[in-house]
Amino acid sequence: MLDQTSPAPGAEASAQETYALVVIGAGIAGLNALYAATEYLPKGARVLLVDEKPDAGGMWNTAYDYVRLHQPHPMFAVGDMAWDWRKPRSYLAKRDEVQTHLGQALTPIAAQVGLQTAFGCVATACAEVSTAQGPMAEIRYHPLGAPDQEVTVRATRAIHAAGLNYGLAQPLALRSAEVVSIIPQELAATLAAHPGAPVHVVGGGKTGMDTVLATLAADPARQITLYKGRGTNFLNRTRYLPMGIKRWTSGALVSRLFRDVALTYDGTQDDALIAHIRKTHSTDPETPNEVFLYGLQSEEEQARIQSGLSATHADYLEDVVDGATGPEIRLRQGASLPVPPGSIFVNCGGSFFRDAEMPPVMPVLSPQGAILSINTRHAFHFLTSVAGFFGAHLLYRDQLRGAGFYALDLEGLFRADRKAWVGASAAQAYHNQVLAVQTLPMMLLDRCGLDLDRWYPLPRRLLALAQMRATAKADLAHCRKVLELVTARYGIDAGPI
């Protein structure tokens, strides 16, 4: 297991190689952390990047092929690295395009440091140890399927970037033998093999919406039924990331939107917060949707989905069974509905926090500061990409501990109450953003390509920054009070780093 305890006596002799930095995880979180850390390392410093997948890119190596970014592609970046193409700024990049972009991030990094990669390898331990040279990180890893080939290395610093620990869904275990159960990665082949078969999309989040749009694109005449559970609210991308001249005249910077959500929440009124987000910020304010996971959707996408659906059930699919006259759908609230044989059921349930057991808590910063961890149990930000960028800069500037940055058990809170998770995650994100603005140089802040405020012209961004500074003291106090109240309500681990 990955932990941060000293190894057993005698383990010191097993360390064979020493690095200036070891990064575990080559997804968007690990790459941003590596990119930021490179600025503080001497030219040619030995750096090791370890990842289970065959290439950099994290979840983008295995995501379904029709997934697209839900923000403009320039705002999905490694540091301030530009995309190597000429596409409209509003273009939503596809899976393979994103994976290629993330893989290309290693080229400029390798030009600055002596980068070695260990792809196809799993890290089994990352611990802070005492050495004659001071505290160091000790990392053990081995090739996938070959635990007998374990390697032990040490590093002056390590960044353990598990991030959201994305996992593939599994097909729904339906009892009927007369229907087809798949995951999104199998959609294209299944549609081709079953022309005209009705499609049942199980899940109303971003994956479900992507699946509806992909099915419509492949066959506009195909019947599509959506099972959306409590329903998902999406931030209105048309309003908050407007096009053309509207970038000067309308919309609202995303930092101001986060402030609105953070300050609307008092730590207790969970239902009222979700209603406020739906009515004020979403693409579908008239629905009773109850879930919000920071997804973005345009008004045009929402209209296409609604017009393309044959039926929508605000309920959860429990099973499909073989009845006396054919397959029957069983819904959680008790309804039983017939379904044609050969119907396709696509499991679009969430890909995060999927494991039955939560991972152990790993502090953002190890006791002696040798290890930075980007994870969901002691998290710096719900966007692990942002946590990687700012966490690494703050680590190397010795400003991460003691400055007031707040860590939060986001996964524990998500499992306890998803509505409270929304309010607390917004409060934490805005709190740490305000502190970052107060702590870090403006030049460094401007190099965070992940900042959605960069969509807007510089004068509007400077105005928003001035507004943030003007209300910082009161806003920070409010966010801390919210976080303290929510964590007390649910017994969640949280507090200043």
C-alpha distance (Angstrom), angle and dihedral (degrees) to the residues before:
residue distance angle dihedral
M1 . . .
L2 3.77 . .
D3 3.76 110.4 .
Q4 3.77 141.7 145.3
T5 3.77 102.8 -123.2
S6 3.77 126.4 114.2
P7 3.80 114.9 -94.5
A8 3.76 123.7 -113.4
P9 3.83 118.6 -78.0
G10 3.77 112.0 -78.1
A11 3.79 94.9 29.9
E12 3.81 91.2 108.0
A13 3.77 91.1 75.3
S14 3.81 91.5 59.5
A15 3.82 94.5 65.2
Q16 3.81 106.3 104.8
E17 3.80 105.5 173.4
T18 3.77 135.5 32.0
Y19 3.80 127.2 -149.1
A20 3.77 135.8 -176.5
L21 3.80 88.1 -131.1
V22 3.79 138.5 5.7
V23 3.81 118.7 -166.1
I24 3.80 118.6 -164.6
G25 3.80 109.5 -158.1
A26 3.82 129.1 36.6
G27 3.79 98.5 -154.2
I28 3.80 125.3 110.6
A29 3.83 90.3 -73.7
G30 3.80 96.9 49.9
L31 3.80 94.0 42.0
N32 3.80 92.7 51.8
A33 3.79 90.3 48.3
L34 3.81 91.5 47.8
Y35 3.80 92.4 47.2
A36 3.81 91.5 50.6
A37 3.81 94.1 44.6
T38 3.80 91.6 51.4
E39 3.81 89.3 68.3
Y40 3.81 90.2 65.7
L41 3.80 99.3 43.0
P42 3.82 123.7 89.4
K43 3.78 119.1 -107.1
G44 3.79 110.1 -78.6
A45 3.80 95.4 12.3
R46 3.81 112.2 164.0
V47 3.81 110.4 -104.1
L48 3.81 128.5 174.3
L49 3.82 125.2 -159.9
V50 3.83 116.8 -163.5
D51 3.81 125.0 -169.4
E52 3.80 137.1 157.2
K53 3.79 93.5 -136.0
P54 3.82 124.6 79.9
D55 3.81 93.8 -115.8
A56 3.78 141.6 17.5
G57 3.78 116.7 -82.9
G58 3.78 106.1 80.3
M59 3.80 113.3 -147.3
W60 3.81 90.9 6.8
N61 3.81 88.4 75.0
T62 3.80 92.1 64.2
A63 3.82 106.6 21.5
Y64 3.80 119.5 119.0
D65 3.80 112.1 -80.0
Y66 3.81 96.9 -117.9
V67 3.80 96.4 53.1
R68 3.78 114.1 121.0
L69 3.77 133.9 -173.6
H70 3.77 113.0 -93.3
Q71 3.80 92.3 -148.3
P72 3.83 127.9 56.1
H73 3.78 108.2 -77.8
P74 3.85 97.3 -117.6
M75 3.82 87.3 65.3
F76 3.81 92.1 58.2
A77 3.75 99.3 72.6
V78 3.77 148.3 136.3
G79 3.78 102.4 -117.1
D80 3.79 106.6 -49.9
M81 3.81 94.5 -35.2
A82 3.80 110.9 144.8
W83 3.79 122.9 -133.7
D84 3.80 112.0 -103.1
W85 3.80 97.6 -124.0
R86 3.77 144.7 60.1
K87 3.78 109.5 -106.3
P88 3.81 129.9 141.8
R89 3.81 110.2 -83.8
S90 3.79 89.1 -119.5
Y91 3.81 93.7 56.6
L92 3.82 114.0 126.1
A93 3.79 105.2 -141.4
K94 3.80 121.1 -134.1
R95 3.80 127.5 -126.2
D96 3.80 98.3 -94.0
E97 3.80 91.5 43.8
V98 3.80 91.2 52.8
Q99 3.80 92.9 46.7
T100 3.81 90.4 50.5
H101 3.80 91.6 49.5
L102 3.79 92.5 50.4
G103 3.79 91.7 47.1
Q104 3.80 90.8 52.2
A105 3.80 89.5 57.6
L106 3.79 89.2 77.9
T107 3.81 93.0 65.6
P108 3.83 98.6 69.7
I109 3.80 90.1 38.3
A110 3.80 91.1 54.4
A111 3.80 89.0 50.4
Q112 3.81 89.7 62.1
V113 3.81 103.6 37.9
G114 3.77 138.3 25.5
L115 3.78 94.7 -97.2
Q116 3.79 120.5 -167.9
T117 3.80 122.3 -178.6
A118 3.79 131.3 -152.4
F119 3.79 103.3 -169.8
G120 3.78 118.5 174.1
C121 3.80 89.6 34.9
V122 3.79 130.9 118.7
A123 3.81 122.3 -144.8
T124 3.79 112.8 -136.5
A125 3.80 101.0 179.4
C126 3.78 140.1 19.5
A127 3.78 112.9 177.4
E128 3.78 137.3 162.7
V129 3.81 110.9 -122.4
S130 3.78 136.0 -178.0
T131 3.80 116.2 -117.1
A132 3.77 137.9 168.3
Q133 3.81 86.7 -98.6
G134 3.81 92.0 53.1
P135 3.81 130.9 -99.3
M136 3.79 114.1 -14.5
A137 3.78 138.5 170.5
E138 3.78 119.0 -108.1
I139 3.81 115.9 -157.1
R140 3.79 129.4 -171.8
Y141 3.78 122.4 -166.5
H142 3.79 140.3 156.7
P143 3.81 138.1 -170.6
L144 3.80 114.2 -85.2
G145 3.78 109.8 -85.6
A146 3.81 93.4 10.7
P147 3.82 109.2 87.3
D148 3.80 89.5 157.5
Q149 3.82 88.4 68.7
E150 3.79 95.1 62.3
V151 3.79 117.8 157.6
T152 3.81 125.8 -157.0
V153 3.80 121.1 -155.5
R154 3.77 136.8 166.6
A155 3.77 131.7 -141.7
T156 3.77 137.9 -172.2
R157 3.79 84.9 -126.7
A158 3.77 136.0 4.9
I159 3.78 131.8 -162.6
H160 3.79 113.7 -154.0
A161 3.81 102.7 -160.5
A162 3.79 105.9 179.6
G163 3.80 87.7 146.5
L164 3.80 114.0 176.7
N165 3.80 92.4 -19.4
Y166 3.79 91.8 -132.1
G167 3.80 114.6 -149.0
L168 3.78 133.2 -169.6
A169 3.78 117.9 -107.4
Q170 3.79 120.6 -123.1
P171 3.81 126.2 -131.8
L172 3.79 112.1 -91.7
A173 3.80 111.4 -95.6
L174 3.80 97.0 -123.5
R175 3.80 119.5 177.5
S176 3.79 95.7 -142.9
A177 3.79 115.4 95.9
E178 3.81 91.1 -162.5
V179 3.81 98.7 70.4
V180 3.81 133.7 64.7
S181 3.82 119.4 -120.0
I182 3.83 118.1 -164.3
I183 3.80 145.2 153.6
P184 3.83 123.3 -119.7
Q185 3.81 92.1 -98.4
E186 3.83 87.5 66.9
L187 3.80 97.7 46.8
A188 3.81 101.7 101.9
A189 3.79 95.4 48.0
T190 3.80 92.3 44.4
L191 3.81 93.9 50.1
A192 3.79 89.6 50.9
A193 3.81 92.2 48.3
H194 3.81 94.0 47.7
P195 3.82 107.7 39.9
G196 3.78 113.2 -167.5
A197 3.80 95.5 7.4
P198 3.82 113.0 141.9
V199 3.80 114.7 -107.2
H200 3.80 122.8 -139.1
V201 3.80 114.0 -162.2
V202 3.80 111.1 -157.0
G203 3.81 109.2 -159.4
G204 3.79 132.9 41.4
G205 3.80 100.1 -142.8
K206 3.80 129.5 97.8
T207 3.81 93.8 -68.8
G208 3.80 90.0 52.9
M209 3.80 92.3 48.9
D210 3.81 91.2 47.6
T211 3.80 89.1 51.1
V212 3.79 93.7 51.0
L213 3.81 90.9 50.7
A214 3.82 93.0 45.8
T215 3.81 91.5 49.9
L216 3.80 91.6 49.2
A217 3.80 90.6 48.9
A218 3.80 91.1 52.7
D219 3.82 95.7 44.1
P220 3.83 119.3 0.8
A221 3.82 90.9 -170.2
R222 3.80 96.4 56.8
Q223 3.81 116.9 112.1
I224 3.79 111.9 -115.4
T225 3.81 125.5 -169.7
L226 3.81 121.5 -169.6
Y227 3.81 125.7 -153.4
K228 3.77 103.1 -164.5
G229 3.80 103.5 170.4
R230 3.79 108.5 -156.0
G231 3.80 90.1 -9.5
T232 3.79 130.1 -113.3
N233 3.80 127.5 -108.8
F234 3.80 117.5 -144.6
L235 3.79 126.4 -159.9
N236 3.79 109.8 -112.4
R237 3.81 104.6 -107.7
T238 3.82 90.9 -175.3
R239 3.80 89.7 60.9
Y240 3.80 101.9 36.5
L241 3.80 99.5 37.6
P242 3.83 100.5 35.4
M243 3.77 124.7 180.0
G244 3.81 133.1 -118.0
I245 3.79 119.3 -19.0
K246 3.81 89.8 -1.6
R247 3.80 87.6 76.5
W248 3.83 84.6 72.4
T249 3.78 99.9 37.1
S250 3.80 110.6 31.9
G251 3.77 144.9 19.0
A252 3.78 125.5 59.1
L253 3.77 129.8 -101.7
V254 3.78 111.7 -104.1
S255 3.80 91.7 -124.0
R256 3.81 88.2 61.3
L257 3.78 90.1 48.2
F258 3.81 89.8 53.5
R259 3.78 89.7 49.5
D260 3.80 90.2 52.4
V261 3.81 92.5 52.2
A262 3.81 93.3 43.4
L263 3.80 94.3 49.1
T264 3.80 94.7 41.8
Y265 3.80 89.5 60.7
D266 3.81 118.6 77.3
G267 3.80 96.0 -177.3
T268 3.80 96.3 -98.2
Q269 3.84 113.8 51.3
D270 3.82 97.3 78.5
D271 3.81 97.7 156.7
A272 3.79 92.7 46.8
L273 3.81 90.7 52.2
I274 3.81 93.2 53.8
A275 3.81 90.0 46.8
H276 3.81 89.6 51.4
I277 3.82 91.9 50.9
R278 3.80 91.5 47.8
K279 3.80 95.7 47.9
T280 3.81 97.0 39.1
H281 3.79 108.1 32.3
S282 3.83 111.7 16.5
T283 3.80 135.1 96.9
D284 3.81 92.6 -126.9
P285 3.82 108.1 38.8
E286 3.82 95.7 162.7
T287 3.80 96.5 62.4
P288 3.83 125.7 90.4
N289 3.83 91.8 -124.5
E290 3.81 111.6 156.6
V291 3.83 105.3 -174.1
F292 3.79 127.5 82.9
L293 3.81 124.5 178.3
Y294 3.83 102.1 163.1
G295 3.80 94.0 -95.9
L296 3.81 119.4 155.8
Q297 3.80 125.3 -140.0
S298 3.78 133.3 171.0
E299 3.77 123.5 -127.6
E300 3.81 88.6 -118.4
E301 3.81 92.1 54.3
Q302 3.78 91.4 48.5
A303 3.82 91.4 50.8
R304 3.82 92.4 48.5
I305 3.79 91.2 51.1
Q306 3.79 94.4 48.1
S307 3.80 93.6 47.8
G308 3.81 92.3 46.3
L309 3.80 98.2 52.0
S310 3.79 118.9 96.8
A311 3.82 92.5 -164.0
T312 3.80 139.8 -4.4
H313 3.80 126.7 -156.0
A314 3.80 119.9 -162.5
D315 3.79 88.3 -152.0
Y316 3.79 141.9 82.3
L317 3.79 124.3 -96.4
E318 3.81 109.2 -125.0
D319 3.80 101.3 175.7
V320 3.79 148.4 -36.8
V321 3.80 114.2 -125.7
D322 3.80 135.3 -178.5
G323 3.78 108.0 -105.4
A324 3.78 131.1 -173.1
T325 3.81 92.1 -86.5
G326 3.80 100.2 30.9
P327 3.81 140.4 -66.7
E328 3.80 117.4 -14.0
I329 3.79 129.7 -162.7
R330 3.81 116.7 -134.5
L331 3.81 116.2 -156.2
R332 3.80 126.3 -161.3
Q333 3.78 94.4 -115.3
G334 3.81 91.0 56.6
A335 3.80 105.0 -95.2
S336 3.82 118.9 138.6
L337 3.81 117.8 -160.4
P338 3.83 132.1 -179.0
V339 3.79 117.8 -119.1
P340 3.82 129.0 -169.0
P341 3.81 116.7 -104.4
G342 3.79 111.7 -101.8
S343 3.82 93.9 35.1
I344 3.80 114.7 153.2
F345 3.82 119.7 -127.9
V346 3.81 115.8 -163.6
N347 3.80 117.7 -162.4
C348 3.81 103.8 -139.7
G349 3.78 96.0 165.4
G350 3.79 118.9 139.7
S351 3.80 119.9 -68.8
F352 3.80 95.7 -152.9
F353 3.82 130.1 78.6
R354 3.80 85.9 14.4
D355 3.81 100.1 139.6
A356 3.79 116.9 99.1
E357 3.80 89.9 -133.4
M358 3.78 121.9 51.8
P359 3.79 117.6 -126.8
P360 3.81 115.9 -107.8
V361 3.77 119.7 -91.1
M362 3.79 111.7 -92.3
P363 3.82 113.6 -173.4
V364 3.79 117.7 -120.5
L365 3.79 87.3 -123.6
S366 3.80 126.0 26.6
P367 3.82 117.9 -126.8
Q368 3.82 95.0 -96.6
G369 3.81 95.7 32.9
A370 3.81 98.3 -111.2
I371 3.82 95.3 120.8
L372 3.79 130.8 49.9
S373 3.80 113.6 -166.5
I374 3.80 124.7 -160.0
N375 3.77 105.0 -164.7
T376 3.81 143.3 126.0
R377 3.81 100.5 -110.3
H378 3.82 97.5 61.6
A379 3.77 99.2 16.7
F380 3.79 133.2 178.5
H381 3.82 94.5 -161.9
F382 3.80 136.4 -4.9
L383 3.83 87.8 -120.5
T384 3.78 102.5 71.2
S385 3.81 89.9 -163.5
V386 3.81 89.7 61.8
A387 3.81 90.6 44.2
G388 3.80 89.8 53.5
F389 3.79 95.1 49.9
F390 3.80 98.8 44.5
G391 3.79 96.0 31.9
A392 3.81 92.8 57.9
H393 3.81 93.9 45.6
L394 3.80 91.5 48.9
L395 3.81 91.2 45.5
Y396 3.79 94.4 54.8
R397 3.79 92.2 42.2
D398 3.84 90.3 51.2
Q399 3.80 90.1 -123.9
L400 3.79 101.8 113.2
R401 3.80 97.8 86.4
G402 3.79 121.3 57.8
A403 3.81 98.1 11.3
G404 3.81 93.7 100.3
F405 3.80 99.5 -104.0
Y406 3.78 108.2 157.8
A407 3.82 125.4 -131.6
L408 3.80 121.2 -160.0
D409 3.81 137.3 -172.3
L410 3.79 94.0 -121.6
E411 3.79 95.5 171.0
G412 3.79 93.5 50.0
L413 3.80 91.2 49.5
F414 3.82 92.8 45.2
R415 3.78 90.3 55.7
A416 3.81 91.7 46.3
D417 3.83 99.8 46.9
R418 3.80 124.9 -11.5
K419 3.79 93.6 -162.6
A420 3.80 93.5 53.2
W421 3.81 86.7 46.3
V422 3.81 89.4 61.4
G423 3.79 94.3 53.0
A424 3.80 95.3 42.3
S425 3.81 94.9 44.7
A426 3.81 90.5 50.8
A427 3.81 91.2 48.0
Q428 3.80 91.6 49.0
A429 3.81 93.7 45.5
Y430 3.78 93.4 50.1
H431 3.81 92.6 42.3
N432 3.80 92.7 53.5
Q433 3.81 92.2 42.8
V434 3.79 91.6 55.0
L435 3.81 90.5 47.9
A436 3.81 90.7 48.9
V437 3.82 89.7 53.3
Q438 3.80 89.2 51.8
T439 3.81 94.5 44.4
L440 3.80 108.7 37.8
P441 3.82 130.6 61.1
M442 3.78 116.6 -97.5
M443 3.81 91.0 -122.3
L444 3.79 90.3 59.6
L445 3.82 93.7 45.6
D446 3.78 90.0 52.8
R447 3.79 90.2 56.7
C448 3.79 93.8 64.2
G449 3.78 100.7 105.7
L450 3.82 89.9 -173.8
D451 3.80 91.3 72.2
L452 3.82 107.8 111.4
D453 3.81 89.4 -159.1
R454 3.83 85.6 74.9
W455 3.80 86.5 77.3
Y456 3.80 87.9 76.5
P457 3.84 128.9 69.7
L458 3.79 117.1 -88.8
P459 3.84 96.2 -107.2
R460 3.81 91.1 58.4
R461 3.79 91.1 46.8
L462 3.80 92.1 50.5
L463 3.79 90.4 50.1
A464 3.80 91.0 51.4
L465 3.80 89.9 48.8
A466 3.80 91.1 51.9
Q467 3.80 89.8 49.8
M468 3.79 90.3 50.3
R469 3.78 92.3 51.7
A470 3.80 92.5 46.8
T471 3.81 94.3 57.7
A472 3.81 98.0 30.2
K473 3.81 98.6 112.1
A474 3.80 95.8 51.6
D475 3.80 93.5 39.0
L476 3.80 93.2 52.0
A477 3.80 91.1 49.7
H478 3.80 91.5 50.3
C479 3.82 93.3 48.8
R480 3.81 92.6 48.4
K481 3.80 90.8 50.3
V482 3.81 90.7 50.6
L483 3.79 92.7 48.9
E484 3.79 92.9 48.0
L485 3.81 91.5 49.4
V486 3.81 95.9 46.8
T487 3.78 94.1 46.5
A488 3.80 90.5 49.2
R489 3.82 90.7 50.0
Y490 3.79 93.1 54.6
G491 3.80 103.2 25.2
I492 3.79 90.6 -117.4
D493 3.79 121.5 164.4
A494 3.80 110.5 -113.7
G495 3.77 142.7 133.2
P496 3.80 145.8 117.7
I497 3.81 115.1 -41.5
